[in-house]
Amino acid sequence: MVVRLRLQRFGRHDRPFYRIVAADSRAPRDGRFIERLGSYDPIASKDGVKEVRLHSDRIKYWLSVGAQPSDRVAWLMSKYNLLPEAPLRPMTLRHLPRKERKEVVEAKKAAAAAARAKSQGAARQMHTESGGKRDEEKGGGLVGGPVGMLTGWAVMARLRDSLSLPWARRREHV
């Protein structure tokens, strides 16, 4: 039985109120629960305060025996230092103005191109050190000396030629 720490919805239409409970993960959202651990009122009162009540000792117990909090309960617990704060999700670039967005995208592309060039340079250096030569009849890929490493179209050509399926064979144009 997997125990989840999650919210049970109570209240009325447009006025939710939640109980924080430990429940079996297979139980319905508002169904049976094992223990009530607190409450959460997301609607601010006249003073502008959202009420949260947590039984911290019982929450710590359930976490220690392996209960998994839901995303929202984990967020509430991190606000009250019962759990470490969840890592931030990677941000998209939509919040940036278009010019800055283009600059960021171009910088990423330039960094990727530089990394690609560096890795290709290392591969070419390994190729020349191993005594490899071009395999022209198999599509122009590199063939490493004793290892026989193929790259690019040479791998595709070899794979295509090794298949015995009629649609995978090389077609000769007349």
C-alpha positions in Angstrom: 0.0 0.0 0.0 1.5 3.3 -1.1 0.6 6.1 1.2 0.2 9.6 -0.2 0.0 12.9 1.6 -2.6 14.8 -0.3 -5.5 17.3 -0.2 -9.2 16.4 0.2 -11.5 19.0 -1.2 -14.4 20.3 1.0 -16.4 23.5 1.0 -18.9 24.8 -1.6 -18.8 26.0 -5.2 -16.2 28.7 -5.6 -15.2 28.4 -2.0 -12.9 25.5 -1.6 -11.4 24.2 1.7 -8.9 21.4 1.9 -7.9 18.8 4.5 -4.4 17.5 4.3 -4.6 13.7 4.8 -2.5 10.5 4.6 -4.4 8.2 2.3 -3.9 5.1 0.2 -2.9 6.2 -3.3 -5.7 4.0 -4.8 -8.4 5.6 -2.7 -10.6 8.3 -4.3 -9.7 11.9 -3.7 -12.5 12.6 -1.2 -12.7 9.0 0.0 -11.3 7.1 2.9 -8.1 8.3 4.5 -5.7 6.9 7.2 -5.1 10.1 9.2 -5.9 13.8 9.1 -2.8 15.9 9.2 -4.0 19.4 8.8 -6.1 21.8 6.8 -5.6 24.5 4.1 -7.9 27.4 3.3 -6.7 29.0 0.0 -9.2 31.9 0.2 -7.7 34.8 2.1 -9.7 36.1 5.0 -10.6 39.8 5.5 -7.1 40.2 7.0 -5.6 38.8 3.8 -4.4 35.7 5.5 -4.6 32.2 4.1 -5.0 29.7 6.9 -2.8 26.6 7.0 -2.7 24.2 9.9 -0.2 21.4 9.9 0.5 18.6 12.5 4.2 18.7 11.9 5.1 15.8 14.1 2.7 13.4 12.4 3.7 14.7 8.9 7.4 14.0 9.8 6.4 10.5 10.9 4.6 9.8 7.6 7.5 11.1 5.6 9.9 9.0 7.6 7.9 5.8 6.8 7.9 6.6 3.1 4.7 8.4 2.4 4.9 10.5 -0.8 3.4 14.0 -0.7 1.5 15.3 -3.7 3.0 18.3 -5.5 0.7 20.8 -3.8 1.2 19.3 -0.3 5.0 19.3 -0.9 4.8 23.0 -1.8 2.9 23.7 1.4 5.4 21.7 3.5 8.4 23.5 1.9 6.8 26.8 2.9 6.9 25.7 6.5 10.3 24.0 6.3 9.0 20.4 6.7 10.5 19.5 3.3 13.3 21.0 1.3 12.2 23.3 -1.5 11.5 21.6 -4.8 13.9 22.5 -7.6 12.6 25.1 -10.1 11.4 23.9 -13.4 13.4 25.1 -16.4 12.0 28.4 -17.6 10.9 29.0 -21.2 12.0 32.1 -23.0 8.5 33.4 -23.4 8.9 35.9 -20.6 11.7 37.7 -22.5 11.2 40.3 -25.2 11.7 39.1 -28.7 15.1 40.7 -29.2 16.5 39.2 -26.1 14.9 35.9 -26.9 16.7 35.8 -30.3 20.0 36.7 -28.6 19.6 33.8 -26.1 18.7 31.4 -28.9 21.6 32.5 -31.1 24.0 32.2 -28.1 22.8 28.6 -27.4 23.1 27.7 -31.1 26.7 29.1 -31.2 27.6 27.2 -28.1 26.2 24.0 -29.5 28.0 24.5 -32.8 31.3 25.1 -31.0 30.8 22.0 -28.9 29.9 20.0 -32.1 33.0 21.3 -33.9 35.2 20.4 -30.9 33.8 16.9 -30.7 34.2 16.4 -34.5 37.7 17.7 -34.3 38.5 15.1 -31.6 36.8 12.4 -33.7 38.8 13.3 -36.8 42.0 13.4 -34.7 41.2 9.9 -33.4 40.4 8.8 -37.0 43.8 10.0 -38.4 45.7 8.5 -35.5 44.0 5.1 -36.0 45.0 5.0 -39.6 41.4 5.1 -40.9 40.5 5.9 -44.5 37.3 7.0 -46.4 34.9 4.2 -47.4 33.8 5.8 -50.7 31.7 2.9 -52.1 29.6 2.5 -49.0 28.4 6.1 -48.8 31.5 8.1 -47.8 31.7 7.4 -44.1 34.8 7.0 -42.1 36.2 3.5 -41.6 38.5 3.2 -38.6 41.6 1.1 -38.9 41.2 -2.2 -37.0 37.9 -1.3 -35.4 36.0 -0.7 -38.6 34.0 2.2 -37.3 31.4 3.6 -39.8 29.8 7.0 -39.5 27.0 8.9 -41.3 25.6 7.5 -44.5 27.9 4.5 -44.5 26.1 3.0 -41.5 22.7 3.6 -43.2 23.9 2.0 -46.4 25.3 -1.0 -44.7 22.1 -1.5 -42.6 19.9 -1.1 -45.7 22.0 -3.6 -47.7 22.0 -6.1 -44.8 18.2 -6.2 -44.7 16.5 -8.8 -46.8 13.2 -7.0 -47.1 12.2 -6.0 -50.6 11.3 -2.5 -49.7 14.6 -1.9 -48.0 16.8 -2.9 -50.9 18.7 -0.3 -52.9 16.8 0.6 -56.0 18.7 1.2 -59.2 17.4 4.0 -61.4 17.3 3.1 -65.1 
